[in-house]
């Protein structure tokens, strides 16, 4: 009788599986150590192979191969699964390497930027709703930094008309802005830049 024929078939019965384990331990350990250079990893993978074998013992079919062949198939899958997972982990680590994680201060800064961008979009929408004459004076004074007199000259109107248009533009933007929060403050800051 060959050593292969003397191998006990896998069984979920603890005593029978213990016999199978003792008979196959060196074979599985050899298989694993040929595929890794870490003794700790070899021990872990060997344990995983036998754990999987115990869990799948009821599925062993002697017509499909010897117990050793069945165990080699499990060992191959366990080792391959480990290295696939390890490769995914290394890939993920490489992707985030050199990047720092966000701390509370970073999150707060991002939230502030989001709020500011939202406020800017709201202000831009209100600005776009102004009539062209009001918007033109407001842009020249508040955005471009011209005086009311210089804005009036650029638009070909008198300074009094420019002041009235600027006053109306500011009032319309203030009416459209909420009365609390940073949005209202940003409108006031923009509107009070130039008299």
C-alpha positions as CSV (number, residue, x, y, z in Angstrom):
1,X,0.0,0.0,0.0
2,X,1.3,3.5,-0.9
3,X,1.5,6.3,1.6
4,X,-1.2,8.0,-0.5
5,X,-3.7,5.2,0.1
6,X,-3.0,5.2,3.8
7,X,-4.0,8.9,4.2
8,X,-7.1,9.2,6.2
9,X,-9.9,11.1,4.4
10,X,-10.9,14.5,5.8
11,X,-13.7,14.4,8.2
12,X,-15.4,17.0,10.5
13,X,-15.1,14.6,13.4
14,X,-12.4,16.1,15.6
15,X,-10.6,12.8,16.3
16,X,-10.6,11.8,12.6
17,X,-9.6,15.3,11.5
18,X,-6.7,15.2,14.0
19,X,-5.3,12.1,12.3
20,X,-5.7,13.7,8.9
21,X,-4.0,16.9,10.2
22,X,-1.0,15.0,11.6
23,X,-0.6,13.0,8.3
24,X,-0.7,16.1,6.1
25,X,0.8,18.8,8.2
26,X,4.4,18.5,6.8
27,X,3.0,18.4,3.2
28,X,1.0,21.6,3.6
29,X,3.8,23.4,5.5
30,X,6.2,22.5,2.7
31,X,3.8,23.7,0.1
32,X,3.3,27.0,1.9
33,X,7.0,27.6,2.8
34,X,7.9,27.2,-0.9
35,X,5.7,30.2,-1.5
36,X,6.7,32.6,1.3
37,X,9.8,33.6,3.1
38,X,8.2,34.6,6.4
39,X,7.9,31.8,9.0
40,X,5.0,33.6,10.7
41,X,3.1,33.9,7.4
42,X,3.8,30.3,6.6
43,X,2.4,29.2,10.0
44,X,-0.7,31.4,9.5
45,X,-1.3,30.2,6.0
46,X,-0.9,26.6,7.1
47,X,-3.4,27.1,9.9
48,X,-5.8,28.7,7.4
49,X,-5.4,25.8,5.0
50,X,-6.4,23.3,7.7
51,X,-9.2,25.5,9.0
52,X,-10.6,25.7,5.4
53,X,-10.2,21.9,5.1
54,X,-12.1,21.3,8.3
55,X,-14.9,23.7,7.2
56,X,-15.1,21.9,3.8
57,X,-14.5,18.3,4.9
58,X,-18.1,17.4,4.2
59,X,-17.6,18.4,0.6
60,X,-14.7,16.0,0.0
61,X,-15.5,13.5,-2.7
62,X,-13.0,10.6,-3.1
63,X,-14.1,10.1,-6.7
64,X,-12.6,13.5,-7.6
65,X,-9.1,12.8,-6.1
66,X,-7.1,11.7,-3.2
67,X,-7.3,13.5,0.2
68,X,-3.8,15.0,-0.5
69,X,-4.8,16.3,-3.9
70,X,-8.0,17.8,-2.4
71,X,-5.8,19.5,0.4
72,X,-3.4,20.8,-2.2
73,X,-6.3,22.5,-4.0
74,X,-7.4,24.1,-0.8
75,X,-3.8,25.2,0.0
76,X,-3.4,26.7,-3.5
77,X,-6.6,28.7,-3.1
78,X,-5.7,29.9,0.4
79,X,-2.3,31.0,-0.6
80,X,-3.5,32.7,-3.8
81,X,-6.3,34.4,-1.9
82,X,-3.8,35.7,0.7
83,X,-1.5,37.1,-2.0
84,X,-4.4,38.7,-4.0
85,X,-5.5,40.4,-0.8
86,X,-2.0,41.5,0.0
87,X,-1.6,42.9,-3.5
88,X,-4.8,44.9,-3.1
89,X,-3.6,46.2,0.2
90,X,-0.2,47.2,-1.2
91,X,-1.9,48.9,-4.2
92,X,-4.2,50.8,-1.9
93,X,-1.2,51.8,0.4
94,X,0.8,52.9,-2.7
95,X,-2.2,55.0,-3.8
96,X,-2.4,56.9,-0.5
97,X,1.4,56.9,0.2
98,X,2.7,60.4,0.5
99,X,-0.8,61.8,1.2
100,X,-1.7,62.8,4.6
101,X,-5.0,62.1,6.2
102,X,-7.4,64.9,7.0
103,X,-7.5,66.1,10.5
104,X,-10.3,68.1,12.2
105,X,-8.7,71.4,11.2
106,X,-8.5,70.3,7.5
107,X,-12.2,69.2,7.5
108,X,-13.2,72.6,9.0
109,X,-11.2,74.4,6.3
110,X,-12.9,72.4,3.6
111,X,-16.3,73.1,5.1
112,X,-15.5,76.8,5.2
113,X,-14.5,76.7,1.5
114,X,-17.7,74.9,0.6
115,X,-19.7,77.5,2.5
116,X,-17.8,80.4,0.8
117,X,-18.3,78.8,-2.6
118,X,-22.0,78.4,-1.9
119,X,-22.2,82.1,-0.8
120,X,-20.3,83.2,-3.9
121,X,-22.7,81.3,-6.2
122,X,-25.7,82.8,-4.4
123,X,-24.3,86.3,-4.6
124,X,-23.4,85.8,-8.3
125,X,-27.1,84.7,-9.0
126,X,-28.4,87.9,-7.2
127,X,-25.8,90.0,-9.2
128,X,-27.0,88.4,-12.5
129,X,-30.6,89.3,-11.6
130,X,-29.8,93.0,-11.5
131,X,-30.6,95.2,-14.4
132,X,-27.7,95.9,-16.8
133,X,-27.4,99.6,-15.8
134,X,-27.3,98.8,-12.1
135,X,-24.9,95.9,-12.6
136,X,-22.5,98.0,-14.8
137,X,-22.1,100.7,-12.1
138,X,-21.8,98.1,-9.3
139,X,-19.1,96.1,-11.2
140,X,-17.0,99.2,-12.0
141,X,-17.1,100.4,-8.4
142,X,-17.2,97.3,-6.2
143,X,-15.2,94.9,-8.5
144,X,-12.9,97.1,-10.6
145,X,-12.3,99.6,-7.8
146,X,-13.2,102.8,-9.7
147,X,-14.6,105.7,-7.9
148,X,-18.2,106.6,-8.6
149,X,-17.1,109.6,-10.7
150,X,-14.7,107.4,-12.8
151,X,-17.4,104.8,-13.2
152,X,-19.8,107.5,-14.4
153,X,-17.3,108.7,-17.0
154,X,-16.7,105.1,-18.2
155,X,-20.4,104.6,-18.6
156,X,-21.0,108.0,-20.2
157,X,-23.5,109.1,-17.5
158,X,-23.3,111.8,-14.9
159,X,-21.9,111.1,-11.3
160,X,-25.3,111.7,-9.7
161,X,-26.9,109.0,-11.9
162,X,-24.1,106.6,-11.1
163,X,-24.5,107.2,-7.4
164,X,-28.3,106.5,-7.6
165,X,-27.7,103.3,-9.6
166,X,-25.0,102.1,-7.2
167,X,-27.3,102.8,-4.3
168,X,-30.2,100.8,-5.9
169,X,-27.9,98.0,-6.8
170,X,-26.6,97.7,-3.3
171,X,-30.1,97.8,-1.8
172,X,-31.4,95.1,-4.2
173,X,-28.5,92.8,-3.3
174,X,-29.1,93.4,0.4
175,X,-32.8,92.8,0.1
176,X,-32.1,89.5,-1.7
177,X,-29.5,88.4,0.9
178,X,-30.4,86.5,4.0
179,X,-30.1,88.7,7.1
180,X,-27.9,86.2,9.1
181,X,-24.7,84.3,8.5
182,X,-21.7,84.7,6.4
183,X,-23.7,85.3,3.1
184,X,-25.1,88.6,4.4
185,X,-21.6,89.6,5.6
186,X,-20.0,88.9,2.3
187,X,-22.7,90.9,0.5
188,X,-22.0,93.9,2.8
189,X,-18.3,93.5,2.4
190,X,-18.6,93.6,-1.4
191,X,-21.1,96.4,-1.4
192,X,-19.1,98.7,1.0
193,X,-15.8,98.4,-0.9
194,X,-16.2,101.7,-2.6
195,X,-18.6,104.6,-1.9
